[in-house]
Amino acid sequence: MRITQKRSAFWTLPFGAVLLSITLAAPAHAATVADADQPVLSSTLTITNSDGTSKTTTSTGTLQSIQDVTPSDDVDSDQPATATARSAATSTAAQSVASPAVAGPQGAKLLCNKFYKFSDANLSYTVQHQCGGNTVPWGIKLSTADCATATGLVTEAPQHWTKNGVTQKAQSGHTVNCSYQFHGNYSGSPDGTHIAYSGVYTWRVKGDGTATLQVYGSFTATGNRCGSATSC
């Protein structure tokens, strides 16, 4: 009788493919490790009660405002960088055009030297990028409604992100008061870089329950209106 040995299909895969399969199976960031076009901001909030019951809601961010700014390349941005003389008028006009009812665009292209603010039911997400620079500073602030449910500190897990489809080193996490402005930089990201990100925030709620907020989005940090880092 001839005995034929069968190798597992799993072990015939290239090593990188095995790692990718394992990575995508992880629940916390599975929705956003892929560098795909999606809204700039979305979030999913799950409240789990002490008896094991839970409720999950999902929200998509809307563009709240745009300001003209001239950020430094290493700014840690939770607020607009130095505003230009016309920023106030531009911001007012932008808010009237991009009202809260306007959904964040799929695969949005965000111009450099602009300060963008997106908001949904759970948080606000701000981002800016210097023309010709190499970093993309971001900020996250949880909503007043979410903070009202917290009975203690909020734990931010290290944010995961990809650059042009390549997974980068996770950013630092914090355990702080809910009103804290979380922030960081997508470093090594020149004009034209496509970024996808995902973060997880957890806190205790009344009745010994737990809130888990997953935040995720995607965009391209472009050059100026002329498509380059130089002036038109």
N, C-alpha and C positions, 0 to 999 in steps of 0.2 A: 504494500500500500504506500502510495506516495503522499508524503506530508508536506503541505505548502504553508510556509509561515506568512502571515499577513501583518504588515506594519500598520500601525495606527495612522490614519490620515492626518491627525493632529501633528504628529512628529515629522511628517513630510513637508509641512509648511515651512517657509523660510522663517528664521528666528524673529525678524522684524514683524512678520505677519502675526506670529504668536503673541508678541508683546502688544500689538495693536488690538487683537481680539480681547486680551485681558483688560486693557485700558478701557475699551468701550463698554466692558461689562460692569465697570464700577458705577454704582448708582448715583453718587453725589454730583458728578460732572458729566455723565454720559451724554446728556443732551447737547453739550456745547464744545466738546473737545474737537469735533469736526469743524473745519474752517469753511462753513457754508453761509450763503446769504440768508440773513434773518433780520428781524427788527434790531435797531440799535439797543433797545432795552426791552426785556420781558422778565417777568418774575412769577414764581409759584410759591404760595404760602400754604403750609400745612400746619394746622393746630392739632396736636395729639393730646387727648385728655388722659388723666391718670387711670381711667377704666379701659383704655385701649382704643376708644372710639376716636375718629379723626375727621377733619374737614379740610379739603384742599380747594384753593381758588387760584386762578391764573390771571395775570394782568399784562397788557402790552403797553409799552411806554408811548407817550406822545411828545412831540417837539414843543417845548415851552418857550424858549427864547434863543436868540443868537446875538452875540455882541462881537464887534471888531476889537481885537486885542493884538498886542505884540508881545507874546510870551517869550521868556528866556528858554533856552533849550533844556534846562535842568529844573524848571519850576515844579514845585510840588503842589499841584493845583486842585484846590477845592473851591476857589473863587476865581473870577476873571483876572487874568494878568493885566499889565498896564493897558488901560483903554486908550484908544485913539480919540482925537478931538470930536469925531463924528459918531462915536460909539453909542451915545445916549439916543440920538435920533434914529440910528440904524436899528438899535435894539427895539425901540418902540414900534418901528415899522415892521420889524421881523415878527414881533409878537402878534401884531394884528393880522399878518399873513399866515403865520404858523400858530394858530390858536390851539388850545389844549385838545380840541376835537380832531386835530389832524394826526393820524397814526404815524408812528415812526416808520420811515421808508424801509423796504427790503433792500439789503445790501447797500445801505446808504453810503454816499461819498461825502465825507466831511472835509470842507476846505480848511487849509492852514490859516493861521492868524485869526481864527474865530473861536469864541467860547460858546459851546453848545450845552444846553440843558434839556434833558429828557426826563419826564416823570410818569410814573404809573401809580396804582393804588398803594404800593408798598414803599416806594423810595424815589429819590431823584438821582440821576446819573449825569455828571458833568465831564466834559472832555475838551481838550484843546491841543493844538499842535503847531509848533513854530515852522513857518515856511523855511525849507532847507534844513530843518533841525533833525534830530535823531531820537527824540523821545515823544511820547504821547501821554501827558499827565491826565489822570482821571480822578474823580471824586464820587463817593456814594454817601448819601444821607438817608436814613430810614424815615418813613413818614411819621407824623404826629400820631396817627391812628395806631400804627404798629407799636410805637413806643409806649402808648397808653396801656398796652396789654402786658408789657414787661414788668416782672416783679424783681428783677435783678439786672446784672450786667449782660451785655450781648457779646457772644463769641463769634468772631469772624475767622473762618477757615482760610488758609492761604489760597488766594485767587488763582485759578488756572487760566492760561491763555495760550493762544497759538498765533504765530506770525507767518503769514503766507502759507498756512497749512502745517507749519512745523511747531510742535509743542515746545514751549519755553519753560524756564525755571519758574515754579510757582512763586507768587508774591507773598510777602509777609502777612501773617494774620495778627489779630488783636483781641483782647478781652477788655471791653471798656463800657462806659455808660452809653445808653441807647442814643443819646443826642450827639455822639461823637461823629465827626466828619471823616469817614474812612477815605483813604486816598493812596495813590501810588503812581508809578510810571511804567508804561510799556516801553522799555528802553531798546535802543538799537532799531528804531522804527522810522526810517526816513520817509519822505513824500512817496505816496503810492503803496504803502504797506497795508495789507489787509489783516485786520485783527478780529479774533473771536475770543470771548472771555466767559468765564462762569465763576460764581462765588456762592458760598453758603454761609448763612448767618443763623445762629440759634440763640434762643433765650427761654427762660422759664416764664410761664404765665400763671394766672390765678388758678387755684385748684390743683396745684402740683402738676400741671401739664407742660408741654414743650412746644415752642414755635420753631419751625424750620423754614427759612426763606431761601430759595434758590434764585439766583440772579444770573441772567445770561443775555448775550447780545453779540452783534457783529457789525463791522463797518470798515471802510477804507479811509485812511488818513491821506488825503490828496494834497497836491500843490495848490497854487492860487488859481484864479479864474482862467489864467492863460495856460494852465497845465504845467507850470514849472515853478521853481522856487524863487525866480526873479520877478521883478515888477513888470507889469504889462507895458 
